[in-house]
């Protein structure tokens, strides 16, 4: 996580916001392939949907709030 947060956002993990952290989790299956989307400046629809799903699950399990 530390090297990924530095590579993609130029921050330490503790400085990441929620969306940045969730984005990094979508890269886990294959970072080399999936990270190309950030270079293009737009997320593919499957990745946007994955982020929404992860945020929904975090909210349902009360790991995050709507604030």
Secondary structure, 3 states (H helix, E strand, C coil): CHHHHHHHHCCCHHHCCHHHHHHHHHCCCCHHHHCHHHHHCCCCHHHHHHHHHHHHHHHHCCCCCCC
